[in-house]
Amino acid sequence: MPKKKKTKKIKKSKILKNLKILKGKKKINTQIKVADKKTALAGSDEKPEIKKIKKQATEKKMYNLKDYVVYPKHGVGKITAVEKATIGEIEIQFYKIFIEKEKLTLTVPINQQSKLRSISSINQINKCIAILKTKPKIKRTMWSRRAQEYDQKINSGKIYELAEVVKDLNKNTDIIADQSYSERQLFEKAYERLKSEFEAVLKVSPDDVQKKMDKALGRVQISQAPE
């Protein structure tokens, strides 16, 4: 009989130990679950920071009537109207932009105005003048490749890149023989784009702007002597 009591006591102690082990395991599992929830919540907190939302805020800039803007492929233009039209039961608001140099009117939807930029500040114009005064970069690559690079810079809409093209293609003279036809075409295109933005920002006559630019470039004006 006493032997049976011992076995009962041993069984009870084993059961108690097993219960303690199970309780310990449950605590560990609950701690793991809580940790997993915290990491999941932390991960969910980071997700709302989407870049697209930030970009949309910058694209909501509104231009007013008679504002000057720059359209990369055409240069400086003036907003002549802000109109609305219904296309396919959807109301669309858009700008009418007149490009003086090309005698062209563009229609640009307001939700696509990321293509536009405001005209430069006076500080940016002064930096362009400083660029025009620097020495041109001499590149040894083929002209076809350089011409493509220059054209991309002209149509980028970035005023500093435009000033670099004018500076690099400048021959310090108006003599046509000093430049090839394609070189002169690119130079004149970049020169006129830059000149039109200078006019819009500085609000001076085209002649005064040309004198300012030519002085920075060190260009020599060739005038024909009277016969």
LOLO-82705 format. One line per 3 residues: number of its first residue (from 1); their letters; for each residue x, y, z of N, C-alpha, C, O. Coordinates in Angstrom, 2 decimals. Example, Ala and Ser with C-alpha at 12.3 -4.5 7.8 and 13.67 -1.06 7.14 Angstrom:
BEGIN
1	as	13.19:-5.69:7.80:12.30:-4.50:7.80:13.20:-3.30:7.80:14.24:-3.32:8.46 ~ 12.85:-2.25:7.08:13.67:-1.06:7.14:12.90:0.03:7.87:13.41:1.14:8.04;
//
This chain:
BEGIN
1	mpk	0.81:-1.23:0.00:0.00:0.00:0.00:0.84:1.27:0.00:0.55:2.17:-0.79 ~ 1.88:1.40:0.85:2.72:2.62:0.82:3.37:2.83:-0.52:3.59:3.98:-0.92 ~ 3.67:1.78:-1.23:4.28:1.90:-2.55:3.36:2.63:-3.51:3.80:3.43:-4.34;
4	kkk	2.05:2.34:-3.41:1.07:2.96:-4.29:0.99:4.45:-4.04:0.83:5.23:-4.98 ~ 1.11:4.88:-2.74:1.08:6.31:-2.40:2.24:7.06:-3.03:2.07:8.18:-3.51 ~ 3.41:6.44:-3.04:4.59:7.06:-3.64:4.39:7.30:-5.14:4.73:8.35:-5.67;
7	tkk	3.84:6.31:-5.78:3.62:6.44:-7.23:2.64:7.54:-7.53:2.77:8.27:-8.51 ~ 1.62:7.67:-6.64:0.65:8.74:-6.83:1.30:10.11:-6.69:1.04:11.02:-7.47 ~ 2.19:10.23:-5.67:2.89:11.49:-5.47:3.80:11.84:-6.63:3.90:12.99:-7.05;
10	ikk	4.47:10.81:-7.16:5.36:11.01:-8.32:4.57:11.47:-9.53:4.99:12.36:-10.26 ~ 3.41:10.85:-9.73:2.56:11.22:-10.87:2.08:12.66:-10.76:2.07:13.41:-11.74 ~ 1.69:13.05:-9.52:1.22:14.42:-9.31:2.31:15.44:-9.59:2.05:16.48:-10.20;
13	ski	3.53:15.15:-9.16:4.65:16.08:-9.38:4.97:16.21:-10.86:5.29:17.30:-11.34 ~ 4.89:15.11:-11.58:5.13:15.13:-13.04:4.08:15.97:-13.75:4.39:16.74:-14.66 ~ 2.82:15.80:-13.32:1.71:16.56:-13.93:1.90:18.06:-13.70:1.70:18.88:-14.60;
16	lkn	2.30:18.39:-12.46:2.52:19.80:-12.13:3.65:20.41:-12.97:3.56:21.54:-13.44 ~ 4.72:19.64:-13.14:5.84:20.08:-13.96:5.41:20.31:-15.41:5.77:21.31:-16.03 ~ 4.63:19.36:-15.93:4.14:19.47:-17.31:3.26:20.69:-17.51:3.31:21.37:-18.53;
19	lki	2.42:20.95:-16.47:1.54:22.13:-16.52:2.35:23.42:-16.54:2.03:24.36:-17.26 ~ 3.42:23.46:-15.72:4.30:24.64:-15.69:4.99:24.86:-17.03:5.12:25.99:-17.50 ~ 5.42:23.75:-17.64:6.09:23.84:-18.96:5.12:24.36:-20.00:5.47:25.19:-20.83;
22	lkg	3.87:23.85:-19.96:2.85:24.29:-20.93:2.52:25.76:-20.76:2.36:26.50:-21.73 ~ 2.42:26.19:-19.48:2.14:27.61:-19.21:3.27:28.50:-19.73:3.05:29.59:-20.27 ~ 4.50:28.01:-19.54:5.67:28.75:-20.03:5.66:28.89:-21.53:5.97:29.95:-22.07;
25	kkk	5.31:27.81:-22.19:5.24:27.83:-23.66:4.17:28.78:-24.16:4.36:29.50:-25.14 ~ 3.02:28.77:-23.45:1.93:29.67:-23.83:2.35:31.13:-23.71:2.02:31.96:-24.56 ~ 3.08:31.45:-22.63:3.57:32.82:-22.43:4.52:33.24:-23.55:4.44:34.36:-24.06;
28	int	5.41:32.32:-23.94:6.36:32.61:-25.03:5.62:32.84:-26.34:5.94:33.76:-27.09 ~ 4.62:31.97:-26.60:3.83:32.11:-27.83:3.08:33.43:-27.89:3.03:34.09:-28.93 ~ 2.49:33.81:-26.73:1.76:35.10:-26.69:2.71:36.27:-26.88:2.37:37.25:-27.54;
31	qik	3.93:36.17:-26.29:4.93:37.23:-26.47:5.36:37.35:-27.94:5.54:38.46:-28.45 ~ 5.51:36.21:-28.60:5.87:36.21:-30.03:4.77:36.84:-30.87:5.03:37.62:-31.78 ~ 3.50:36.49:-30.54:2.37:37.03:-31.27:2.27:38.55:-31.12:2.02:39.27:-32.09;
34	vad	2.49:39.03:-29.89:2.46:40.47:-29.62:3.56:41.19:-30.39:3.35:42.26:-30.97 ~ 4.76:40.57:-30.40:5.90:41.15:-31.13:5.60:41.21:-32.62:5.92:42.19:-33.29 ~ 4.98:40.13:-33.15:4.62:40.09:-34.56:3.60:41.17:-34.92:3.68:41.79:-35.98;
37	kkt	2.65:41.39:-34.01:1.63:42.43:-34.23:2.26:43.81:-34.26:1.91:44.65:-35.09 ~ 3.21:44.03:-33.33:3.90:45.32:-33.27:4.68:45.61:-34.55:4.64:46.72:-35.07 ~ 5.39:44.59:-35.04:6.16:44.76:-36.28:5.24:44.98:-37.47:5.54:45.76:-38.38;
40	ala	4.09:44.27:-37.46:3.12:44.44:-38.54:2.54:45.85:-38.54:2.38:46.47:-39.59 ~ 2.23:46.35:-37.32:1.72:47.71:-37.20:2.76:48.74:-37.61:2.45:49.73:-38.26 ~ 4.01:48.48:-37.22:5.11:49.38:-37.60:5.27:49.43:-39.11:5.48:50.49:-39.70;
43	gsd	5.15:48.25:-39.73:5.25:48.19:-41.19:4.09:48.91:-41.86:4.27:49.56:-42.89 ~ 2.88:48.79:-41.25:1.72:49.47:-41.82:1.82:50.98:-41.67:1.27:51.72:-42.49 ~ 2.53:51.44:-40.63:2.73:52.89:-40.44:3.62:53.48:-41.53:3.45:54.63:-41.92;
46	ekp	4.57:52.69:-42.03:5.50:53.18:-43.04:4.88:53.21:-44.43:5.29:54.01:-45.27 ~ 3.91:52.34:-44.68:3.32:52.22:-46.02:2.64:53.48:-46.55:2.79:53.78:-47.73 ~ 1.90:54.25:-45.72:1.23:55.44:-46.26:2.14:56.49:-46.88:1.66:57.35:-47.62;
49	eik	3.46:56.46:-46.59:4.38:57.44:-47.17:4.67:57.08:-48.63:5.73:56.55:-48.96 ~ 3.71:57.38:-49.50:3.84:57.06:-50.93:4.35:58.29:-51.67:3.87:59.40:-51.46 ~ 5.32:58.08:-52.52:5.95:59.20:-53.25:4.96:59.90:-54.17:5.07:61.11:-54.38;
52	kik	4.01:59.16:-54.72:3.06:59.73:-55.67:2.26:60.87:-55.05:1.97:61.87:-55.71 ~ 1.90:60.73:-53.79:1.11:61.75:-53.11:1.92:63.03:-52.99:1.39:64.12:-53.19 ~ 3.19:62.91:-52.67:4.06:64.07:-52.56:4.21:64.79:-53.90:4.20:66.01:-53.95;
55	kqa	4.34:64.02:-54.97:4.50:64.61:-56.30:3.24:65.36:-56.73:3.31:66.42:-57.36 ~ 2.09:64.80:-56.39:0.82:65.42:-56.77:0.70:66.83:-56.19:0.16:67.72:-56.84 ~ 1.18:67.01:-54.99:1.10:68.33:-54.35:1.87:69.38:-55.13:1.42:70.52:-55.25;
58	tek	3.03:69.02:-55.67:3.84:69.98:-56.43:3.25:70.25:-57.80:3.50:71.30:-58.38 ~ 2.46:69.32:-58.33:1.86:69.49:-59.65:0.58:70.33:-59.64:0.01:70.60:-60.69 ~ 0.13:70.75:-58.45:-1.10:71.52:-58.34:-0.88:73.03:-58.43:-1.78:73.80:-58.10;
61	kmy	0.29:73.45:-58.86:0.57:74.88:-59.01:-0.36:75.46:-60.06:-0.54:74.89:-61.14 ~ -0.95:76.60:-59.74:-1.86:77.26:-60.67:-1.22:78.51:-61.24:-0.66:79.32:-60.51 ~ -1.30:78.66:-62.56:-0.81:79.86:-63.22:-1.99:80.78:-63.52:-3.12:80.32:-63.71;
64	nlk	-1.72:82.05:-63.55:-2.78:83.03:-63.79:-2.73:83.56:-65.22:-1.76:83.35:-65.94 ~ -3.80:84.23:-65.59:-3.89:84.86:-66.91:-2.75:85.88:-67.07:-2.46:86.64:-66.15 ~ -2.13:85.89:-68.24:-1.02:86.78:-68.61:0.32:86.40:-67.96:1.31:87.12:-68.11;
67	dyv	0.37:85.27:-67.25:1.65:84.77:-66.72:2.51:84.22:-67.85:2.01:83.64:-68.81 ~ 3.82:84.42:-67.72:4.76:83.81:-68.67:5.19:82.45:-68.13:5.50:82.32:-66.95 ~ 5.19:81.46:-69.00:5.61:80.11:-68.63:6.55:79.58:-69.72:6.63:80.13:-70.81;
70	vyp	7.23:78.49:-69.39:8.14:77.86:-70.37:7.63:76.46:-70.67:7.49:75.63:-69.77 ~ 7.38:76.21:-71.96:7.05:74.86:-72.42:8.31:74.32:-73.09:8.76:74.88:-74.09 ~ 8.90:73.23:-72.56:10.22:72.76:-72.99:10.47:72.72:-74.50:11.53:73.16:-74.96;
73	khg	9.52:72.21:-75.28:9.76:72.03:-76.72:9.53:73.29:-77.55:9.87:73.33:-78.73 ~ 8.97:74.33:-76.93:8.66:75.54:-77.70:9.20:76.83:-77.08:9.25:77.86:-77.75 ~ 9.59:76.79:-75.82:10.15:77.98:-75.19:9.14:78.79:-74.42:8.15:78.25:-73.91;
76	vgk	9.38:80.11:-74.33:8.57:81.00:-73.50:7.23:81.30:-74.18:7.17:81.60:-75.38 ~ 6.17:81.22:-73.38:4.83:81.56:-73.87:4.06:82.33:-72.83:4.45:82.38:-71.66 ~ 2.97:82.93:-73.25:2.13:83.73:-72.35:0.74:83.09:-72.26:0.16:82.72:-73.28;
79	ita	0.22:82.95:-71.04:-1.12:82.37:-70.86:-2.16:83.42:-71.27:-2.29:84.47:-70.63 ~ -2.88:83.12:-72.32:-3.87:84.07:-72.85:-5.28:83.76:-72.36:-6.16:84.62:-72.40 ~ -5.51:82.52:-71.89:-6.84:82.15:-71.40:-6.76:80.89:-70.53:-5.88:80.04:-70.72;
82	vek	-7.69:80.80:-69.59:-7.88:79.57:-68.80:-9.32:79.14:-69.06:-10.26:79.77:-68.58 ~ -9.48:78.06:-69.82:-10.81:77.66:-70.28:-11.21:76.27:-69.80:-10.40:75.50:-69.29 ~ -12.52:75.98:-69.98:-13.06:74.66:-69.63:-13.74:74.06:-70.85:-14.32:74.77:-71.67;
85	ati	-13.66:72.73:-70.95:-14.34:72.03:-72.05:-14.81:70.67:-71.53:-14.18:70.09:-70.65 ~ -15.91:70.17:-72.09:-16.42:68.86:-71.70:-16.11:67.87:-72.81:-16.58:68.01:-73.94 ~ -15.30:66.86:-72.48:-14.91:65.83:-73.44:-15.32:64.47:-72.87:-14.82:64.04:-71.83;
88	gei	-16.22:63.81:-73.56:-16.70:62.50:-73.09:-17.31:62.56:-71.71:-17.04:61.70:-70.87 ~ -18.15:63.57:-71.44:-18.84:63.79:-70.17:-17.88:64.09:-69.01:-18.26:64.03:-67.84 ~ -16.65:64.43:-69.35:-15.66:64.80:-68.32:-15.26:66.26:-68.55:-14.85:66.63:-69.65;
91	eiq	-15.38:67.07:-67.51:-15.02:68.48:-67.61:-13.51:68.65:-67.44:-12.93:68.23:-66.43 ~ -12.89:69.26:-68.42:-11.43:69.45:-68.41:-11.11:70.94:-68.43:-11.68:71.70:-69.22 ~ -10.21:71.34:-67.56:-9.74:72.73:-67.53:-8.34:72.79:-68.15:-7.51:71.92:-67.90;
94	fyk	-8.09:73.81:-68.95:-6.81:73.88:-69.64:-6.37:75.33:-69.86:-7.16:76.27:-69.79 ~ -5.06:75.46:-70.13:-4.47:76.77:-70.43:-4.35:76.93:-71.95:-4.09:75.97:-72.67 ~ -4.53:78.16:-72.42:-4.18:78.53:-73.78:-2.90:79.36:-73.68:-2.87:80.42:-73.06;
97	ifi	-1.83:78.85:-74.32:-0.52:79.50:-74.21:-0.06:79.93:-75.60:0.03:79.12:-76.52 ~ 0.23:81.21:-75.73:0.68:81.75:-77.02:2.20:81.89:-77.03:2.78:82.58:-76.20 ~ 2.84:81.20:-78.00:4.30:81.27:-78.17:4.59:82.33:-79.23:4.37:82.11:-80.42;
100	eke	5.08:83.47:-78.80:5.29:84.61:-79.69:6.27:84.30:-80.81:6.01:84.63:-81.96 ~ 7.40:83.68:-80.49:8.47:83.44:-81.48:8.02:82.53:-82.62:8.46:82.67:-83.75 ~ 7.13:81.58:-82.30:6.67:80.62:-83.30:5.26:80.91:-83.81:4.74:80.20:-84.67;
103	klt	4.63:81.96:-83.27:3.25:82.31:-83.62:2.34:81.09:-83.48:1.59:80.74:-84.39 ~ 2.43:80.46:-82.32:1.76:79.19:-82.07:0.97:79.26:-80.76:1.45:79.82:-79.77 ~ -0.24:78.70:-80.76:-1.05:78.63:-79.54:-1.15:77.17:-79.09:-1.59:76.30:-79.84;
106	ltv	-0.73:76.93:-77.85:-0.78:75.58:-77.28:-1.96:75.44:-76.33:-2.36:76.40:-75.67 ~ -2.52:74.23:-76.28:-3.58:73.91:-75.32:-3.02:72.87:-74.36:-2.75:71.73:-74.75 ~ -2.86:73.27:-73.11:-2.24:72.37:-72.11:-3.23:72.13:-70.97:-3.55:73.06:-70.23;
109	pin	-3.73:70.87:-70.79:-4.61:70.57:-69.67:-3.93:70.85:-68.33:-2.73:70.60:-68.17 ~ -4.68:71.36:-67.37:-4.11:71.72:-66.06:-3.56:70.49:-65.33:-2.59:70.61:-64.59 ~ -4.17:69.31:-65.54:-3.65:68.11:-64.87:-2.37:67.57:-65.53:-1.81:66.58:-65.07;
112	qqs	-1.92:68.25:-66.62:-0.65:67.88:-67.26:0.34:69.04:-67.21:1.25:69.13:-68.04 ~ 0.15:69.93:-66.24:0.98:71.13:-66.19:2.38:70.87:-65.66:3.18:71.80:-65.54 ~ 2.70:69.62:-65.34:4.07:69.29:-64.93:5.06:69.56:-66.06:6.26:69.69:-65.82;
115	klr	4.55:69.64:-67.30:5.41:69.94:-68.45:5.84:71.41:-68.46:6.85:71.78:-69.06 ~ 5.05:72.24:-67.77:5.34:73.68:-67.73:6.25:74.03:-66.56:6.33:73.29:-65.58 ~ 6.92:75.16:-66.67:7.65:75.72:-65.53:7.54:77.23:-65.57:7.33:77.83:-66.63;
118	sis	7.67:77.85:-64.41:7.65:79.31:-64.34:8.92:79.86:-64.98:9.94:79.17:-65.05 ~ 8.86:81.11:-65.44:10.07:81.73:-65.99:11.09:81.92:-64.87:10.73:81.94:-63.69 ~ 12.33:82.05:-65.23:13.43:82.11:-64.26:13.39:83.39:-63.43:12.73:84.37:-63.78;
121	sin	14.12:83.35:-62.32:14.28:84.53:-61.48:15.45:85.37:-62.01:16.20:84.91:-62.87 ~ 15.60:86.57:-61.49:16.72:87.43:-61.92:18.06:86.80:-61.53:19.04:86.91:-62.26 ~ 18.10:86.13:-60.37:19.33:85.43:-59.95:19.73:84.34:-60.94:20.91:84.17:-61.24;
124	qin	18.74:83.62:-61.45:19.02:82.57:-62.45:19.50:83.17:-63.77:20.37:82.60:-64.44 ~ 18.94:84.32:-64.14:19.37:85.01:-65.36:20.83:85.46:-65.21:21.63:85.34:-66.14 ~ 21.16:85.97:-64.03:22.55:86.40:-63.77:23.52:85.22:-63.84:24.65:85.36:-64.30;
127	kci	23.05:84.06:-63.37:23.90:82.85:-63.44:24.09:82.43:-64.91:25.16:81.96:-65.29 ~ 23.04:82.60:-65.72:23.15:82.30:-67.16:24.18:83.20:-67.83:24.96:82.74:-68.67 ~ 24.19:84.47:-67.46:25.17:85.42:-68.01:26.59:84.97:-67.64:27.51:85.04:-68.44;
130	ail	26.74:84.51:-66.39:28.04:84.00:-65.94:28.46:82.77:-66.75:29.64:82.61:-67.04 ~ 27.50:81.90:-67.11:27.78:80.72:-67.94:28.23:81.15:-69.33:29.16:80.58:-69.89 ~ 27.55:82.15:-69.89:27.89:82.64:-71.24:29.31:83.21:-71.30:29.94:83.19:-72.36;
133	ktk	29.80:83.70:-70.18:31.14:84.30:-70.13:32.26:83.26:-70.04:33.42:83.58:-70.30 ~ 31.91:82.01:-69.69:32.93:80.97:-69.54:33.37:80.43:-70.90:32.71:80.66:-71.92 ~ 34.49:79.72:-70.90:35.03:79.16:-72.15:34.17:77.98:-72.62:33.70:77.20:-71.79;
136	pki	33.97:77.84:-73.93:33.19:76.70:-74.45:33.92:75.38:-74.24:35.15:75.33:-74.27 ~ 33.14:74.31:-74.03:33.73:72.98:-73.88:33.98:72.38:-75.26:33.09:72.32:-76.10 ~ 35.21:71.95:-75.47:35.56:71.34:-76.76:35.42:69.82:-76.65:36.11:69.19:-75.86;
139	krt	34.51:69.26:-77.44:34.27:67.81:-77.43:34.82:67.18:-78.70:34.71:67.74:-79.79 ~ 35.42:66.01:-78.54:36.05:65.30:-79.68:35.12:64.29:-80.34:35.51:63.61:-81.29 ~ 33.88:64.18:-79.84:32.96:63.19:-80.42:32.45:63.66:-81.79:32.64:64.81:-82.18;
142	mws	31.80:62.75:-82.51:31.27:63.06:-83.84:30.19:64.13:-83.74:29.46:64.20:-82.75 ~ 30.10:64.97:-84.77:29.15:66.07:-84.75:27.70:65.58:-84.63:26.90:66.20:-83.93 ~ 27.35:64.48:-85.29:25.98:63.96:-85.25:25.56:63.65:-83.81:24.43:63.90:-83.41;
145	rra	26.51:63.08:-83.04:26.21:62.76:-81.64:26.11:64.03:-80.81:25.23:64.15:-79.95 ~ 27.01:64.99:-81.05:26.98:66.25:-80.31:25.71:67.04:-80.63:25.11:67.64:-79.75 ~ 25.33:67.02:-81.90:24.12:67.73:-82.32:22.88:67.18:-81.61:21.99:67.94:-81.21;
148	qey	22.84:65.87:-81.44:21.73:65.23:-80.73:21.70:65.66:-79.26:20.64:65.94:-78.71 ~ 22.88:65.71:-78.64:22.98:66.14:-77.24:22.54:67.60:-77.08:21.82:67.94:-76.14 ~ 22.99:68.45:-78.01:22.60:69.86:-77.96:21.09:70.02:-78.11:20.46:70.81:-77.40;
151	dqk	20.50:69.27:-79.03:19.06:69.35:-79.27:18.27:68.92:-78.04:17.25:69.52:-77.71 ~ 18.75:67.87:-77.36:18.10:67.41:-76.13:18.16:68.46:-75.03:17.20:68.65:-74.29 ~ 19.29:69.15:-74.94:19.44:70.21:-73.95:18.52:71.39:-74.24:17.92:71.97:-73.33;
154	ins	18.40:71.74:-75.52:17.53:72.85:-75.92:16.07:72.55:-75.55:15.35:73.42:-75.05 ~ 15.64:71.30:-75.79:14.25:70.91:-75.54:13.99:70.42:-74.11:12.88:70.00:-73.79 ~ 15.01:70.47:-73.26:14.84:70.04:-71.87:14.03:71.04:-71.05:13.40:70.69:-70.06;
157	gki	14.07:72.30:-71.49:13.37:73.35:-70.75:14.17:73.92:-69.60:13.70:74.79:-68.87 ~ 15.41:73.42:-69.43:16.27:73.89:-68.33:17.14:75.04:-68.83:17.89:74.89:-69.79 ~ 17.02:76.18:-68.17:17.68:77.39:-68.66:19.20:77.31:-68.61:19.86:77.88:-69.48;
160	yel	19.77:76.62:-67.62:21.24:76.52:-67.54:21.79:75.68:-68.69:22.84:75.99:-69.24 ~ 21.07:74.61:-69.04:21.49:73.77:-70.17:21.38:74.54:-71.48:22.20:74.37:-72.39 ~ 20.38:75.39:-71.58:20.20:76.24:-72.76:21.37:77.21:-72.90:21.91:77.41:-73.99;
163	aev	21.77:77.81:-71.77:22.90:78.74:-71.77:24.20:78.03:-72.15:25.05:78.61:-72.82 ~ 24.36:76.77:-71.73:25.56:76.00:-72.07:25.64:75.73:-73.58:26.73:75.78:-74.16 ~ 24.50:75.46:-74.21:24.48:75.21:-75.65:24.88:76.48:-76.40:25.68:76.43:-77.33;
166	vkd	24.32:77.63:-75.98:24.65:78.91:-76.61:26.15:79.19:-76.47:26.80:79.62:-77.42 ~ 26.68:78.95:-75.29:28.10:79.19:-75.02:29.00:78.25:-75.83:30.00:78.69:-76.40 ~ 28.64:76.98:-75.90:29.48:75.99:-76.61:29.46:76.17:-78.13:30.45:75.88:-78.80;
169	lnk	28.33:76.64:-78.67:28.21:76.81:-80.12:28.54:78.22:-80.60:28.51:78.51:-81.80 ~ 28.84:79.10:-79.67:29.17:80.47:-80.03:30.54:80.54:-80.72:31.51:79.93:-80.27 ~ 30.60:81.31:-81.82:31.85:81.47:-82.58:32.40:82.90:-82.48:33.31:83.28:-83.21;
172	ntd	31.82:83.69:-81.56:32.27:85.08:-81.31:32.13:86.01:-82.51:32.74:87.08:-82.55 ~ 31.34:85.60:-83.48:31.19:86.43:-84.68:29.87:86.10:-85.39:29.27:85.06:-85.15 ~ 29.45:87.00:-86.25:28.24:86.78:-87.05:28.56:86.26:-88.45:27.65:86.12:-89.27;
175	iia	29.82:85.99:-88.74:30.20:85.52:-90.08:29.69:84.08:-90.27:30.04:83.18:-89.51 ~ 28.86:83.89:-91.30:28.22:82.58:-91.53:29.24:81.50:-91.86:29.05:80.34:-91.50 ~ 30.32:81.87:-92.53:31.33:80.89:-92.97:32.02:80.21:-91.79:32.59:79.13:-91.94;
178	dqs	31.96:80.84:-90.61:32.64:80.27:-89.44:31.89:79.09:-88.81:32.42:78.43:-87.92 ~ 30.66:78.83:-89.28:29.86:77.74:-88.74:29.23:76.93:-89.87:28.92:77.46:-90.94 ~ 29.04:75.63:-89.61:28.29:74.82:-90.58:26.81:75.17:-90.45:26.39:75.80:-89.48;
181	yse	26.03:74.75:-91.44:24.59:75.09:-91.45:23.88:74.52:-90.22:23.10:75.23:-89.57 ~ 24.14:73.25:-89.90:23.47:72.61:-88.76:23.91:73.23:-87.43:23.10:73.36:-86.51 ~ 25.19:73.61:-87.33:25.68:74.28:-86.12:24.97:75.61:-85.91:24.53:75.93:-84.81;
184	rql	24.86:76.37:-87.00:24.23:77.69:-86.91:22.75:77.56:-86.56:22.22:78.36:-85.79 ~ 22.08:76.55:-87.12:20.66:76.33:-86.82:20.44:76.08:-85.33:19.56:76.66:-84.71 ~ 21.27:75.19:-84.77:21.15:74.87:-83.34:21.50:76.07:-82.47:20.86:76.33:-81.45;
187	fek	22.54:76.81:-82.88:22.94:77.99:-82.12:21.81:79.03:-82.10:21.48:79.56:-81.05 ~ 21.23:79.30:-83.27:20.16:80.30:-83.36:18.92:79.88:-82.57:18.26:80.72:-81.95 ~ 18.61:78.59:-82.61:17.46:78.06:-81.87:17.66:78.27:-80.36:16.77:78.75:-79.66;
190	aye	18.84:77.89:-79.86:19.15:78.04:-78.43:19.24:79.52:-78.04:18.75:79.93:-76.99 ~ 19.87:80.31:-78.91:20.05:81.75:-78.66:18.70:82.46:-78.53:18.50:83.26:-77.61 ~ 17.78:82.17:-79.46:16.45:82.82:-79.45:15.62:82.38:-78.25:14.89:83.18:-77.66;
193	rlk	15.74:81.09:-77.87:15.01:80.59:-76.68:15.49:81.32:-75.42:14.70:81.77:-74.60 ~ 16.80:81.42:-75.30:17.38:82.08:-74.13:17.04:83.57:-74.13:16.71:84.15:-73.10 ~ 17.13:84.17:-75.29:16.84:85.61:-75.45:15.39:85.93:-75.05:15.14:86.92:-74.37;
196	sef	14.45:85.08:-75.47:13.04:85.32:-75.16:12.77:85.24:-73.66:11.92:85.97:-73.13 ~ 13.50:84.35:-72.96:13.31:84.27:-71.51:13.95:85.46:-70.81:13.43:85.95:-69.81 ~ 15.09:85.91:-71.32:15.73:87.13:-70.79:14.76:88.32:-70.91:14.62:89.10:-69.97;
199	eav	14.10:88.44:-72.06:13.16:89.53:-72.30:12.00:89.50:-71.30:11.61:90.52:-70.74 ~ 11.44:88.28:-71.08:10.29:88.13:-70.17:10.66:88.45:-68.72:9.85:89.01:-67.98 ~ 11.87:88.08:-68.32:12.30:88.28:-66.92:12.77:89.71:-66.69:12.35:90.36:-65.73;
202	lkv	13.65:90.20:-67.57:14.25:91.52:-67.38:13.32:92.66:-67.80:13.50:93.80:-67.38 ~ 12.32:92.36:-68.64:11.33:93.34:-69.11:12.00:94.54:-69.79:11.70:95.70:-69.50 ~ 12.92:94.21:-70.70:13.59:95.25:-71.50:13.40:94.91:-72.97:12.89:93.84:-73.31;
205	spd	13.81:95.81:-73.84:13.61:95.62:-75.28:14.49:94.49:-75.82:15.54:94.19:-75.25 ~ 14.08:93.84:-76.93:14.88:92.78:-77.53:16.31:93.22:-77.88:17.25:92.44:-77.75 ~ 16.45:94.48:-78.32:17.78:94.99:-78.68:18.70:95.05:-77.47:19.88:94.70:-77.55;
208	dvq	18.16:95.50:-76.33:18.96:95.60:-75.10:19.38:94.21:-74.60:20.49:94.02:-74.11 ~ 18.45:93.25:-74.75:18.76:91.87:-74.34:19.85:91.29:-75.23:20.77:90.63:-74.74 ~ 19.76:91.54:-76.52:20.77:91.03:-77.47:22.15:91.61:-77.15:23.15:90.90:-77.18;
211	kkm	22.20:92.90:-76.86:23.47:93.55:-76.50:24.07:92.93:-75.24:25.27:92.70:-75.16 ~ 23.20:92.65:-74.27:23.65:92.06:-73.00:24.22:90.66:-73.22:25.26:90.32:-72.67 ~ 23.52:89.86:-74.02:23.96:88.50:-74.30:25.24:88.49:-75.14:26.17:87.73:-74.85;
214	dka	25.28:89.33:-76.18:26.46:89.38:-77.06:27.70:89.86:-76.31:28.82:89.41:-76.59 ~ 27.49:90.77:-75.38:28.62:91.26:-74.57:29.18:90.12:-73.71:30.40:89.98:-73.59 ~ 28.29:89.33:-73.12:28.73:88.18:-72.30:29.45:87.13:-73.14:30.40:86.50:-72.68;
217	lgr	28.97:86.95:-74.38:29.57:85.96:-75.29:30.83:86.47:-75.99:31.59:85.69:-76.56 ~ 31.03:87.78:-75.94:32.18:88.36:-76.63:32.01:88.36:-78.13:32.99:88.27:-78.87 ~ 30.75:88.45:-78.59:30.47:88.40:-80.02:30.78:89.74:-80.68:30.56:90.80:-80.10;
220	vqi	31.29:89.67:-81.91:31.63:90.86:-82.70:30.52:91.07:-83.72:30.25:90.20:-84.55 ~ 29.88:92.23:-83.65:28.82:92.54:-84.61:29.42:92.95:-85.96:30.20:93.90:-86.02 ~ 29.07:92.26:-87.03:29.58:92.56:-88.37:28.56:93.43:-89.11:27.46:92.97:-89.40;
223	sqa	28.91:94.62:-89.40:28.00:95.52:-90.14:28.59:95.80:-91.50:29.80:96.01:-91.64 ~ 27.73:95.81:-92.50:28.20:96.06:-93.88:28.45:97.55:-94.07:27.62:98.38:-93.69 ~ 29.57:97.89:-94.66:29.89:99.29:-94.93:29.07:99.78:-96.09:28.84:99.02:-97.03;
226	pe	28.61:101.03:-96.06:27.80:101.56:-97.18:28.63:101.64:-98.47:29.81:101.96:-98.44 ~ 27.98:101.33:-99.58:28.70:101.31:-100.88:28.92:102.74:-101.40:29.50:102.92:-102.47;
//
